[in-house]
Each structure stands twice: as structure tokens, then as C-alpha cells.
Amino acid sequence: MNAPPTGSGRLKALGPGLVVAATGVGAGDLVATLIAGSRFGYDLLWAAVIGCLVKIALSEGSARYHLATGSTILAGWRSLGRWTSWYFGIYVLIWGFIYGATAMSATALPLAALFPVLPLGAWAVLAGIFGLIFVSLNRYGVFEAVMKVLVAMMFVIMVGLAVLVAPRLPDLLGGMTGRLPEGSLFYTLGLIGGVGGTITTAAYGYWTQAKGWRGPAWLPMMRFDNTIAYAVTGLFVIAMMIVGAELLHAAGTALEDSDRGLLGLSDVLAARFGPVVAVVFLVGFAATSLSSLLGVWQGMSLFFADWWYQLRGGEPGADHAVSNGEGSGAYRFYLLWLTFPPMLLLFAERPLLLVVIYGAFGALFMPFLAVTLLLLNNSARLPAEARNGWWANGALAGSALLFAVLAAQQIAALLG
């Protein structure tokens, strides 16, 4: 086993954090931050930054359990009761069915705009099949390298756009004062809860294991990796808030509250800066959506494979999670599940009952993750030096409360 790097060597070892951050930031996050900027200017910038801090706590807590115990977060959940395994299994199947269609559609939108030779549905199908083939043929090392390229494209393009629209620095700093404009409370909570990923934050531990990180000695490297990744995410989100505030808020322009609204921004950019800038934005949009698709196809398939392996009585160790994950039958099954059944939703209305069930499970998963990390990472299963400190406990408790409020809001909306 290699020793953890030190000094500048840590920069070369970065990887799993960038993967989880790129997976978590998709087209939906672009829309959310752009609309926040268009409606409220910079007033909710602080909420987007807090959202990144929340995800740092959740992904760090999940990976810390993996490294400190030599096991996986799924094994930790099973120790809290077998019901957790069934809850996760039902959730991940429903989530994958809906998310597969969402990811393929989001990736298809910029591709159809850049290359209108095929209709949107055809591009969506091709995006899903590309993800299936790429993840099936490549192990973690190649996957991480491609994700780093996509992250670089996303970051350079979106931050470049923010610089291009010339933000007003005093207004930008004013967005960190915690102002809460009228009518923005639940929108603010959603921005905090959504930016930077949901269930994919729990996949971070699997990616650290696939990278070859083992044992508590890797905790400092993991924390450095996680912090750098979400710092990049924070800058990315701030850049989108700037674009929304400067291009849309000042002009009173409203975007459609869906992934299609990003095509509206492309039109705004073309009118103001010319078609080249609009095309560059669409490339960044495509990189953002494709990174989320590939990250889910790889990471959640690894997650599902571990669930299936443990459900059948397999040893819940870190090495087993990777060696019995990538390329296994369960891994390939979930890849197929993400790709082909959701194609039905690309060409038909989503069944109402499925949407209701998905919404309920989705609302309840994040408080489940935050609460279980509080229980597991304060337990005697972890060495004393790896247990939660005051900051981790405060961040996870705050996250649990936040997501409980969001869950109540979501369930109330579903019942309504």
C-alpha cells in the first residue's frame, strides 16, 4: 500500500473529490443558481456557499467512515438495522429510473443545440448508451482522468463567462451578508440543499477506495481532496450566480425553471457577445451535464453492486467493495437499469404515482444520510481520532435539520 503523499504531492493525488463534485453539479444546479441570480441578484450568494459547505461535511463524513473502518457506508447502515438496506435498495432503483431520464435529457439539450442534425430524443438515447459503453469498458483510473478534463472545461468556461460580464465587486461582497429577500425562504433552503449533489455525496467513499486510499492515514489527504474539490465547486456556483445577476437580473430577463432555460441563456449570450460565446457556453453546459451522467453511471453502479453483494452475505470490506463492484453482474445490471428503462420516460409522460414515490424517497434520503453519519461517526466503530469533532457534529446536525425541513416541504407539496 502506498503511503499518503505530502506537500505538493497532494495536488497530484487529487481526484475522487473532483469526481464527486463534478457528479453532483449538473444542469439542475446551473439552472438553480442562474435563476437565483436573475431573481434576487447577489442576495442569495451566501446560500450557495453554505450549500457547498454542507456537501463538504456529508461527503467527508461518508469517506471518513470508509477509511477509518476499512468497510463501507452501506455496511455501517446495515449495522443500524436491516431495514436500512431495504430502504436504500428500493430508493436507489426508483431514483435511478427517474434520474437516468433526467441525465440523458440534460446532456442531450446542448448537444441538440450544437448539432441539430438529430432530434433531442435521439441525442438523449445516444448520451445514455455512450455512458453505458464508456463505464463498462473503463475502470476507475480512466474514468477519473476523463472527469478531470470535464471539470477543467466546466470551470474555465463558466468562470470565464463570469469574468466576461464584469461583476460589480461591492455587490458581490454584499451577497455574503446573509440577506433573505421577501419570498425567498424555501428557495434559499432548496439552493443550500441542492447545490453540489444529493445521494452522490455518499459515493465519495467508494471513489476513495477505488483510488487505492486505505486506512486512517489517508484521512488528511481525503480532507484536502474534498475541500479543494468543493472550493472549485463554490467558485463555479459563484460564477453562475454572477452570470445570472449581471446578465439576467439587471435586464429583467427570466429563464424557464428547467434545464431548457439554459438554452435561453445561450440566446442572451449570443445577442450580447456574439455566437462564438454562445457556442462556448453550450460546450460548458454539455461538459457539466456529461460529467454528472458519467459520475452517476459509474459511482451509483459501484454503490448498487456493494448493496447487492452485502445483501447476499458478502464480506463488507473496502477491497471487496471495489473488486466485487466494477465489472460485476450487479454493477452491469445497474448500468443497464440507468440506461434503458428510463428511455421510456424520454418519449412519454412520467407516471404520476412513480413521480410521487420518487419525490417522497428523495426528500427523505438526505436527512437519512445526515442522521446516520451522526450515529456512525460518533460510534466506537471508529478510532477515537477519526470520530466526529465539534465542527463535523455541528455541520451534520445542521444538515439534518435543513434536510428535514426540505423533506417536510417536499412531502407537503406532494400531498397537496
C-alpha positions as a Markdown table, in Angstrom:
| # | Residue | x | y | z |
|---|---|---|---|---|
| 1 | Met | 0.0 | 0.0 | 0.0 |
| 2 | Asn | 1.4 | 3.4 | -1.0 |
| 3 | Ala | 2.0 | 6.0 | 1.8 |
| 4 | Pro | -0.2 | 9.1 | 1.6 |
| 5 | Pro | 1.5 | 12.0 | -0.3 |
| 6 | Thr | 2.7 | 15.1 | 1.5 |
| 7 | Gly | 3.4 | 18.7 | 0.4 |
| 8 | Ser | 2.9 | 19.4 | -3.3 |
| 9 | Gly | 2.5 | 15.7 | -4.0 |
| 10 | Arg | -1.0 | 16.0 | -2.6 |
| 11 | Leu | -2.0 | 18.1 | -5.6 |
| 12 | Lys | -1.0 | 15.3 | -8.0 |
| 13 | Ala | -3.1 | 12.8 | -6.0 |
| 14 | Leu | -6.3 | 14.9 | -6.2 |
| 15 | Gly | -9.1 | 13.0 | -7.9 |
| 16 | Pro | -12.1 | 11.4 | -6.0 |
| 17 | Gly | -13.2 | 14.8 | -4.7 |
| 18 | Leu | -13.3 | 16.3 | -8.1 |
| 19 | Val | -15.2 | 13.3 | -9.3 |
| 20 | Val | -17.9 | 13.6 | -6.6 |
| 21 | Ala | -18.2 | 17.4 | -7.0 |
| 22 | Ala | -18.5 | 17.2 | -10.8 |
| 23 | Thr | -21.1 | 14.4 | -10.5 |
| 24 | Gly | -23.1 | 16.5 | -8.0 |
| 25 | Val | -23.1 | 19.7 | -10.0 |
| 26 | Gly | -25.4 | 19.2 | -13.0 |
| 27 | Ala | -27.7 | 21.2 | -15.3 |
| 28 | Gly | -30.2 | 21.5 | -12.4 |
| 29 | Asp | -27.6 | 23.3 | -10.3 |
| 30 | Leu | -26.8 | 25.6 | -13.2 |
| 31 | Val | -30.5 | 26.5 | -13.5 |
| 32 | Ala | -31.0 | 26.9 | -9.8 |
| 33 | Thr | -28.1 | 29.3 | -9.3 |
| 34 | Leu | -28.8 | 31.3 | -12.5 |
| 35 | Ile | -32.4 | 31.8 | -11.5 |
| 36 | Ala | -31.4 | 32.8 | -8.0 |
| 37 | Gly | -29.1 | 35.4 | -9.6 |
| 38 | Ser | -31.8 | 36.5 | -12.0 |
| 39 | Arg | -34.5 | 36.9 | -9.3 |
| 40 | Phe | -32.5 | 38.2 | -6.3 |
| 41 | Gly | -29.2 | 39.5 | -7.7 |
| 42 | Tyr | -26.4 | 38.6 | -5.4 |
| 43 | Asp | -28.6 | 38.4 | -2.3 |
| 44 | Leu | -28.5 | 34.6 | -2.1 |
| 45 | Leu | -24.9 | 34.1 | -2.8 |
| 46 | Trp | -24.3 | 33.2 | 0.8 |
| 47 | Ala | -26.8 | 30.3 | 0.5 |
| 48 | Ala | -25.0 | 28.8 | -2.5 |
| 49 | Val | -21.7 | 28.9 | -0.5 |
| 50 | Ile | -23.3 | 27.3 | 2.5 |
| 51 | Gly | -24.7 | 24.6 | 0.2 |
| 52 | Cys | -21.1 | 23.7 | -0.7 |
| 53 | Leu | -20.1 | 23.6 | 3.0 |
| 54 | Val | -23.0 | 21.2 | 3.7 |
| 55 | Lys | -21.8 | 18.9 | 0.9 |
| 56 | Ile | -18.2 | 19.0 | 2.3 |
| 57 | Ala | -19.5 | 17.7 | 5.6 |
| 58 | Leu | -21.6 | 15.0 | 4.1 |
| 59 | Ser | -19.1 | 13.6 | 1.6 |
| 60 | Glu | -16.2 | 13.9 | 4.2 |
| 61 | Gly | -18.3 | 12.0 | 6.7 |
| 62 | Ser | -19.1 | 9.2 | 4.3 |
| 63 | Ala | -15.5 | 8.9 | 3.1 |
| 64 | Arg | -14.1 | 9.1 | 6.7 |
| 65 | Tyr | -16.3 | 6.1 | 7.7 |
| 66 | His | -14.8 | 4.1 | 4.7 |
| 67 | Leu | -11.2 | 4.9 | 5.5 |
| 68 | Ala | -11.4 | 4.7 | 9.3 |
| 69 | Thr | -13.2 | 1.3 | 9.4 |
| 70 | Gly | -12.0 | -0.4 | 6.3 |
| 71 | Ser | -15.6 | -1.0 | 5.5 |
| 72 | Thr | -18.3 | 0.9 | 3.5 |
| 73 | Ile | -21.1 | 3.2 | 4.4 |
| 74 | Leu | -23.6 | 0.5 | 3.4 |
| 75 | Ala | -22.1 | -1.8 | 6.0 |
| 76 | Gly | -22.5 | 1.0 | 8.5 |
| 77 | Trp | -26.1 | 1.4 | 7.6 |
| 78 | Arg | -26.7 | -2.4 | 7.9 |
| 79 | Ser | -25.3 | -2.2 | 11.4 |
| 80 | Leu | -28.2 | 0.2 | 12.3 |
| 81 | Gly | -30.8 | -2.4 | 11.2 |
| 82 | Arg | -31.6 | -4.4 | 8.1 |
| 83 | Trp | -34.4 | -2.0 | 7.2 |
| 84 | Thr | -31.7 | 0.5 | 6.1 |
| 85 | Ser | -30.6 | -2.0 | 3.3 |
| 86 | Trp | -34.1 | -2.4 | 2.0 |
| 87 | Tyr | -34.7 | 1.3 | 2.2 |
| 88 | Phe | -31.6 | 2.0 | 0.2 |
| 89 | Gly | -32.4 | -0.8 | -2.3 |
| 90 | Ile | -35.9 | 0.5 | -3.1 |
| 91 | Tyr | -34.7 | 4.1 | -3.2 |
| 92 | Val | -31.8 | 3.5 | -5.5 |
| 93 | Leu | -33.9 | 1.6 | -8.0 |
| 94 | Ile | -36.6 | 4.3 | -8.1 |
| 95 | Trp | -34.0 | 7.1 | -8.1 |
| 96 | Gly | -32.0 | 5.5 | -10.9 |
| 97 | Phe | -35.1 | 5.1 | -13.1 |
| 98 | Ile | -36.1 | 8.8 | -12.9 |
| 99 | Tyr | -32.5 | 10.2 | -12.8 |
| 100 | Gly | -31.5 | 8.2 | -15.8 |
| 101 | Ala | -34.0 | 10.0 | -18.0 |
| 102 | Thr | -33.1 | 13.3 | -16.4 |
| 103 | Ala | -29.4 | 12.9 | -17.0 |
| 104 | Met | -29.8 | 11.8 | -20.6 |
| 105 | Ser | -32.2 | 14.7 | -21.4 |
| 106 | Ala | -29.9 | 17.3 | -19.8 |
| 107 | Thr | -26.9 | 16.0 | -21.8 |
| 108 | Ala | -29.0 | 16.0 | -25.0 |
| 109 | Leu | -30.1 | 19.6 | -24.7 |
| 110 | Pro | -26.7 | 21.3 | -25.5 |
| 111 | Leu | -25.8 | 18.5 | -28.0 |
| 112 | Ala | -29.0 | 19.1 | -29.9 |
| 113 | Ala | -28.4 | 22.8 | -29.9 |
| 114 | Leu | -24.8 | 22.4 | -31.1 |
| 115 | Phe | -25.5 | 19.7 | -33.6 |
| 116 | Pro | -29.2 | 19.9 | -34.8 |
| 117 | Val | -28.8 | 17.0 | -37.2 |
| 118 | Leu | -30.6 | 14.8 | -34.7 |
| 119 | Pro | -33.7 | 15.4 | -32.6 |
| 120 | Leu | -33.4 | 15.8 | -28.8 |
| 121 | Gly | -34.7 | 12.3 | -28.1 |
| 122 | Ala | -32.1 | 10.7 | -30.3 |
| 123 | Trp | -29.3 | 12.7 | -28.6 |
| 124 | Ala | -30.6 | 11.6 | -25.2 |
| 125 | Val | -30.5 | 7.9 | -26.2 |
| 126 | Leu | -27.0 | 8.3 | -27.6 |
| 127 | Ala | -25.9 | 10.0 | -24.4 |
| 128 | Gly | -27.1 | 7.2 | -22.2 |
| 129 | Ile | -25.6 | 4.5 | -24.5 |
| 130 | Phe | -22.3 | 6.4 | -24.5 |
| 131 | Gly | -22.3 | 6.4 | -20.7 |
| 132 | Leu | -23.0 | 2.7 | -20.6 |
| 133 | Ile | -20.3 | 1.8 | -23.0 |
| 134 | Phe | -17.6 | 4.1 | -21.5 |
| 135 | Val | -18.2 | 3.0 | -17.9 |
| 136 | Ser | -18.4 | -0.7 | -19.0 |
| 137 | Leu | -15.1 | -0.6 | -20.8 |
| 138 | Asn | -13.0 | 1.5 | -18.3 |
| 139 | Arg | -12.0 | 1.1 | -14.7 |
| 140 | Tyr | -11.7 | 4.0 | -12.2 |
| 141 | Gly | -8.4 | 5.3 | -13.4 |
| 142 | Val | -9.5 | 6.2 | -16.9 |
| 143 | Phe | -12.9 | 7.4 | -15.6 |
| 144 | Glu | -11.2 | 9.8 | -13.2 |
| 145 | Ala | -8.9 | 11.2 | -15.9 |
| 146 | Val | -11.9 | 11.9 | -18.2 |
| 147 | Met | -13.8 | 13.5 | -15.3 |
| 148 | Lys | -10.9 | 15.8 | -14.6 |
| 149 | Val | -10.9 | 17.0 | -18.2 |
| 150 | Leu | -14.7 | 17.7 | -18.0 |
| 151 | Val | -14.2 | 19.6 | -14.7 |
| 152 | Ala | -11.5 | 21.8 | -16.3 |
| 153 | Met | -13.8 | 22.6 | -19.2 |
| 154 | Met | -16.7 | 23.4 | -16.9 |
| 155 | Phe | -14.6 | 25.6 | -14.6 |
| 156 | Val | -12.7 | 27.5 | -17.3 |
| 157 | Ile | -15.8 | 28.2 | -19.4 |
| 158 | Met | -18.2 | 29.2 | -16.6 |
| 159 | Val | -15.6 | 31.3 | -14.6 |
| 160 | Gly | -14.6 | 32.9 | -17.9 |
| 161 | Leu | -18.2 | 33.9 | -18.5 |
| 162 | Ala | -18.4 | 35.4 | -15.1 |
| 163 | Val | -15.3 | 37.5 | -15.8 |
| 164 | Leu | -16.7 | 38.5 | -19.2 |
| 165 | Val | -19.9 | 40.0 | -17.7 |
| 166 | Ala | -17.7 | 42.1 | -15.3 |
| 167 | Pro | -19.2 | 41.7 | -11.9 |
| 168 | Arg | -19.6 | 44.6 | -9.5 |
| 169 | Leu | -17.3 | 43.7 | -6.6 |
| 170 | Pro | -19.2 | 45.6 | -3.9 |
| 171 | Asp | -22.5 | 43.9 | -4.9 |
| 172 | Leu | -20.7 | 40.5 | -4.9 |
| 173 | Leu | -19.4 | 41.0 | -1.4 |
| 174 | Gly | -22.8 | 42.2 | -0.3 |
| 175 | Gly | -24.2 | 38.9 | -1.3 |
| 176 | Met | -22.4 | 37.3 | 1.7 |
| 177 | Thr | -24.2 | 39.2 | 4.4 |
| 178 | Gly | -27.0 | 36.7 | 4.8 |
| 179 | Arg | -29.8 | 38.8 | 3.4 |
| 180 | Leu | -33.1 | 37.0 | 2.9 |
| 181 | Pro | -35.3 | 38.7 | 0.3 |
| 182 | Glu | -39.0 | 38.6 | 0.7 |
| 183 | Gly | -40.4 | 35.4 | -0.7 |
| 184 | Ser | -37.1 | 33.6 | -0.9 |
| 185 | Leu | -37.1 | 31.4 | 2.2 |
| 186 | Phe | -37.8 | 28.0 | 0.8 |
| 187 | Tyr | -36.0 | 28.8 | -2.4 |
| 188 | Thr | -33.0 | 29.6 | -0.3 |
| 189 | Leu | -33.3 | 26.3 | 1.6 |
| 190 | Gly | -33.5 | 24.5 | -1.8 |
| 191 | Leu | -30.4 | 26.2 | -3.0 |
| 192 | Ile | -28.5 | 25.2 | 0.1 |
| 193 | Gly | -29.8 | 21.6 | -0.1 |
| 194 | Gly | -29.4 | 21.0 | -3.8 |
| 195 | Val | -26.2 | 22.6 | -5.0 |
| 196 | Gly | -23.3 | 20.1 | -5.2 |
| 197 | Gly | -25.2 | 16.8 | -5.2 |
| 198 | Thr | -27.5 | 14.6 | -3.1 |
| 199 | Ile | -27.1 | 10.8 | -2.9 |
| 200 | Thr | -23.9 | 11.1 | -4.9 |
| 201 | Thr | -22.1 | 12.6 | -1.9 |
| 202 | Ala | -22.3 | 9.2 | -0.3 |
| 203 | Ala | -20.5 | 7.6 | -3.2 |
| 204 | Tyr | -17.3 | 9.6 | -2.3 |
| 205 | Gly | -16.1 | 6.8 | -0.1 |
| 206 | Tyr | -16.2 | 4.3 | -2.9 |
| 207 | Trp | -14.2 | 6.5 | -5.1 |
| 208 | Thr | -11.5 | 7.0 | -2.5 |
| 209 | Gln | -11.3 | 3.2 | -2.2 |
| 210 | Ala | -11.2 | 2.8 | -6.0 |
| 211 | Lys | -8.3 | 5.3 | -5.9 |
| 212 | Gly | -6.4 | 3.0 | -3.6 |
| 213 | Trp | -6.7 | 5.0 | -0.4 |
| 214 | Arg | -6.9 | 2.7 | 2.6 |
| 215 | Gly | -6.8 | 3.3 | 6.4 |
| 216 | Pro | -6.9 | 6.3 | 8.7 |
| 217 | Ala | -3.5 | 7.5 | 7.5 |
| 218 | Trp | -5.3 | 8.8 | 4.3 |
| 219 | Leu | -7.8 | 10.9 | 6.2 |
| 220 | Pro | -5.7 | 14.2 | 5.8 |
| 221 | Met | -5.3 | 13.5 | 2.1 |
| 222 | Met | -9.1 | 12.8 | 1.8 |
| 223 | Arg | -10.0 | 16.0 | 3.6 |
| 224 | Phe | -7.6 | 18.0 | 1.4 |
| 225 | Asp | -9.0 | 16.4 | -1.7 |
| 226 | Asn | -12.6 | 17.0 | -0.6 |
| 227 | Thr | -12.0 | 20.6 | 0.4 |
| 228 | Ile | -10.2 | 21.5 | -2.9 |
| 229 | Ala | -13.0 | 19.9 | -4.9 |
| 230 | Tyr | -15.8 | 21.8 | -3.2 |
| 231 | Ala | -13.8 | 25.1 | -3.3 |
| 232 | Val | -13.7 | 24.6 | -7.1 |
| 233 | Thr | -17.5 | 23.9 | -6.9 |
| 234 | Gly | -18.0 | 27.0 | -4.9 |
| 235 | Leu | -16.2 | 29.2 | -7.5 |
| 236 | Phe | -18.2 | 27.5 | -10.2 |
| 237 | Val | -21.5 | 28.3 | -8.4 |
| 238 | Ile | -20.4 | 31.9 | -7.7 |
| 239 | Ala | -19.6 | 32.3 | -11.4 |
| 240 | Met | -23.1 | 31.2 | -12.3 |
| 241 | Met | -24.7 | 33.5 | -9.8 |
| 242 | Ile | -22.7 | 36.3 | -11.3 |
| 243 | Val | -23.9 | 35.5 | -14.8 |
| 244 | Gly | -27.5 | 35.4 | -13.6 |
| 245 | Ala | -27.2 | 38.6 | -11.7 |
| 246 | Glu | -25.3 | 40.6 | -14.3 |
| 247 | Leu | -27.0 | 39.3 | -17.5 |
| 248 | Leu | -30.5 | 38.5 | -16.3 |
| 249 | His | -31.3 | 40.3 | -13.1 |
| 250 | Ala | -30.1 | 43.7 | -14.4 |
| 251 | Ala | -32.1 | 43.3 | -17.7 |
| 252 | Gly | -35.2 | 41.8 | -16.0 |
| 253 | Thr | -34.9 | 38.6 | -18.1 |
| 254 | Ala | -36.5 | 35.4 | -16.7 |
| 255 | Leu | -35.3 | 31.9 | -17.5 |
| 256 | Glu | -37.5 | 28.9 | -17.8 |
| 257 | Asp | -37.3 | 27.0 | -14.5 |
| 258 | Ser | -36.0 | 23.8 | -16.1 |
| 259 | Asp | -32.9 | 22.6 | -17.9 |
| 260 | Arg | -34.3 | 24.1 | -21.1 |
| 261 | Gly | -33.8 | 27.5 | -19.5 |
| 262 | Leu | -30.1 | 27.2 | -20.2 |
| 263 | Leu | -30.8 | 27.4 | -23.9 |
| 264 | Gly | -32.5 | 30.7 | -23.1 |
| 265 | Leu | -29.2 | 31.9 | -21.6 |
| 266 | Ser | -27.4 | 30.8 | -24.7 |
| 267 | Asp | -29.7 | 33.1 | -26.7 |
| 268 | Val | -29.0 | 36.0 | -24.3 |
| 269 | Leu | -25.2 | 35.4 | -24.6 |
| 270 | Ala | -25.4 | 35.3 | -28.4 |
| 271 | Ala | -27.3 | 38.6 | -28.5 |
| 272 | Arg | -24.8 | 40.4 | -26.2 |
| 273 | Phe | -21.5 | 38.8 | -27.0 |
| 274 | Gly | -21.9 | 37.0 | -30.3 |
| 275 | Pro | -22.4 | 33.4 | -31.4 |
| 276 | Val | -18.9 | 32.2 | -30.5 |
| 277 | Val | -19.5 | 33.0 | -26.8 |
| 278 | Ala | -22.9 | 31.2 | -27.0 |
| 279 | Val | -21.3 | 28.1 | -28.5 |
| 280 | Val | -18.6 | 28.1 | -25.9 |
| 281 | Phe | -21.3 | 28.2 | -23.2 |
| 282 | Leu | -23.1 | 25.3 | -24.8 |
| 283 | Val | -19.8 | 23.3 | -24.7 |
| 284 | Gly | -19.5 | 24.1 | -20.9 |
| 285 | Phe | -23.2 | 23.1 | -20.5 |
| 286 | Ala | -22.5 | 19.8 | -22.2 |
| 287 | Ala | -19.4 | 19.1 | -20.1 |
| 288 | Thr | -21.4 | 19.8 | -16.9 |
| 289 | Ser | -24.2 | 17.5 | -17.9 |
| 290 | Leu | -22.0 | 14.7 | -19.2 |
| 291 | Ser | -19.8 | 14.7 | -16.1 |
| 292 | Ser | -23.0 | 14.2 | -14.0 |
| 293 | Leu | -24.1 | 11.4 | -16.3 |
| 294 | Leu | -20.8 | 9.6 | -16.2 |
| 295 | Gly | -20.4 | 10.0 | -12.5 |
| 296 | Val | -23.8 | 8.5 | -11.7 |
| 297 | Trp | -23.3 | 5.7 | -14.2 |
| 298 | Gln | -20.0 | 4.7 | -12.6 |
| 299 | Gly | -20.4 | 5.7 | -8.9 |
| 300 | Met | -24.0 | 4.6 | -8.3 |
| 301 | Ser | -23.4 | 1.3 | -10.1 |
| 302 | Leu | -20.5 | 0.7 | -7.7 |
| 303 | Phe | -22.8 | 1.6 | -4.8 |
| 304 | Phe | -25.5 | -0.7 | -6.0 |
| 305 | Ala | -23.0 | -3.6 | -6.6 |
| 306 | Asp | -21.9 | -3.3 | -2.9 |
| 307 | Trp | -25.5 | -3.3 | -1.8 |
| 308 | Trp | -26.2 | -6.5 | -3.7 |
| 309 | Tyr | -23.0 | -8.1 | -2.6 |
| 310 | Gln | -23.7 | -7.5 | 1.1 |
| 311 | Leu | -27.4 | -8.4 | 0.7 |
| 312 | Arg | -26.2 | -11.9 | -0.4 |
| 313 | Gly | -24.0 | -12.2 | 2.7 |
| 314 | Gly | -20.7 | -10.9 | 1.2 |
| 315 | Glu | -17.9 | -9.6 | 3.3 |
| 316 | Pro | -18.4 | -5.8 | 3.7 |
| 317 | Gly | -14.7 | -4.8 | 3.4 |
| 318 | Ala | -13.3 | -1.9 | 1.3 |
| 319 | Asp | -11.3 | -4.2 | -1.0 |
| 320 | His | -14.4 | -6.3 | -1.7 |
| 321 | Ala | -16.5 | -3.2 | -2.5 |
| 322 | Val | -14.2 | -2.4 | -5.4 |
| 323 | Ser | -13.0 | -5.8 | -6.6 |
| 324 | Asn | -16.6 | -7.2 | -6.5 |
| 325 | Gly | -18.0 | -4.0 | -7.8 |
| 326 | Glu | -16.5 | -2.8 | -11.1 |
| 327 | Gly | -17.4 | -5.2 | -13.8 |
| 328 | Ser | -19.6 | -7.5 | -11.6 |
| 329 | Gly | -23.1 | -8.7 | -12.6 |
| 330 | Ala | -24.8 | -6.3 | -10.2 |
| 331 | Tyr | -22.7 | -3.4 | -11.5 |
| 332 | Arg | -23.6 | -4.2 | -15.1 |
| 333 | Phe | -27.3 | -4.6 | -14.1 |
| 334 | Tyr | -27.5 | -1.1 | -12.6 |
| 335 | Leu | -25.7 | 0.4 | -15.6 |
| 336 | Leu | -28.4 | -1.2 | -17.8 |
| 337 | Trp | -31.1 | 0.0 | -15.4 |
| 338 | Leu | -29.9 | 3.6 | -15.6 |
| 339 | Thr | -29.7 | 3.5 | -19.4 |
| 340 | Phe | -32.6 | 1.6 | -21.0 |
| 341 | Pro | -35.7 | 1.6 | -18.8 |
| 342 | Pro | -35.5 | 5.4 | -18.3 |
| 343 | Met | -35.7 | 5.8 | -22.1 |
| 344 | Leu | -39.4 | 5.1 | -21.8 |
| 345 | Leu | -39.7 | 8.4 | -19.9 |
| 346 | Leu | -38.0 | 10.3 | -22.7 |
| 347 | Phe | -40.9 | 9.7 | -25.1 |
| 348 | Ala | -43.8 | 9.6 | -22.7 |
| 349 | Glu | -45.3 | 11.4 | -19.7 |
| 350 | Arg | -43.9 | 10.2 | -16.4 |
| 351 | Pro | -46.4 | 8.1 | -14.5 |
| 352 | Leu | -47.8 | 10.2 | -11.6 |
| 353 | Leu | -47.5 | 7.5 | -9.0 |
| 354 | Leu | -43.8 | 7.0 | -9.8 |
| 355 | Val | -43.2 | 10.7 | -9.5 |
| 356 | Val | -44.9 | 10.9 | -6.1 |
| 357 | Ile | -42.9 | 7.9 | -4.8 |
| 358 | Tyr | -39.6 | 9.3 | -6.2 |
| 359 | Gly | -40.3 | 12.7 | -4.6 |
| 360 | Ala | -41.1 | 11.1 | -1.2 |
| 361 | Phe | -38.0 | 8.9 | -1.2 |
| 362 | Gly | -35.8 | 11.7 | -2.5 |
| 363 | Ala | -36.9 | 14.1 | 0.2 |
| 364 | Leu | -36.2 | 11.5 | 2.9 |
| 365 | Phe | -32.8 | 10.3 | 1.8 |
| 366 | Met | -30.7 | 13.3 | 2.7 |
| 367 | Pro | -31.9 | 13.6 | 6.3 |
| 368 | Phe | -31.3 | 9.8 | 6.5 |
| 369 | Leu | -27.7 | 10.3 | 5.3 |
| 370 | Ala | -27.0 | 13.2 | 7.7 |
| 371 | Val | -28.5 | 11.4 | 10.8 |
| 372 | Thr | -26.8 | 8.1 | 10.1 |
| 373 | Leu | -23.5 | 9.8 | 9.7 |
| 374 | Leu | -24.0 | 11.4 | 13.1 |
| 375 | Leu | -24.7 | 8.0 | 14.6 |
| 376 | Leu | -21.9 | 6.1 | 12.8 |
| 377 | Asn | -19.1 | 8.6 | 13.1 |
| 378 | Asn | -19.6 | 9.1 | 16.8 |
| 379 | Ser | -19.6 | 5.4 | 17.5 |
| 380 | Ala | -16.9 | 3.1 | 18.8 |
| 381 | Arg | -16.5 | 1.5 | 15.4 |
| 382 | Leu | -14.2 | 4.4 | 14.5 |
| 383 | Pro | -10.8 | 5.0 | 16.2 |
| 384 | Ala | -11.1 | 8.0 | 18.6 |
| 385 | Glu | -9.0 | 10.2 | 16.3 |
| 386 | Ala | -11.4 | 9.6 | 13.4 |
| 387 | Arg | -14.7 | 10.3 | 15.2 |
| 388 | Asn | -16.6 | 13.5 | 14.7 |
| 389 | Gly | -15.3 | 16.7 | 16.2 |
| 390 | Trp | -17.4 | 19.6 | 17.2 |
| 391 | Trp | -17.3 | 21.1 | 13.7 |
| 392 | Ala | -18.4 | 17.8 | 12.0 |
| 393 | Asn | -21.2 | 17.3 | 14.5 |
| 394 | Gly | -22.4 | 20.8 | 14.1 |
| 395 | Ala | -22.4 | 20.7 | 10.3 |
| 396 | Leu | -24.1 | 17.3 | 10.2 |
| 397 | Ala | -26.7 | 18.3 | 12.8 |
| 398 | Gly | -27.4 | 21.5 | 10.9 |
| 399 | Ser | -27.6 | 19.5 | 7.6 |
| 400 | Ala | -30.1 | 17.0 | 9.2 |
| 401 | Leu | -32.3 | 19.9 | 10.4 |
| 402 | Leu | -32.1 | 21.6 | 7.0 |
| 403 | Phe | -33.0 | 18.5 | 5.0 |
| 404 | Ala | -35.8 | 17.6 | 7.5 |
| 405 | Val | -37.4 | 21.0 | 6.7 |
| 406 | Leu | -36.9 | 20.4 | 3.0 |
| 407 | Ala | -38.4 | 16.9 | 3.3 |
| 408 | Ala | -41.4 | 18.3 | 5.1 |
| 409 | Gln | -41.8 | 20.9 | 2.4 |
| 410 | Gln | -41.5 | 18.3 | -0.4 |
| 411 | Ile | -43.9 | 15.9 | 1.2 |
| 412 | Ala | -46.4 | 18.6 | 1.9 |
| 413 | Ala | -46.2 | 19.7 | -1.8 |
| 414 | Leu | -46.7 | 16.1 | -2.9 |
| 415 | Leu | -49.7 | 15.6 | -0.7 |
| 416 | Gly | -51.1 | 18.9 | -1.9 |
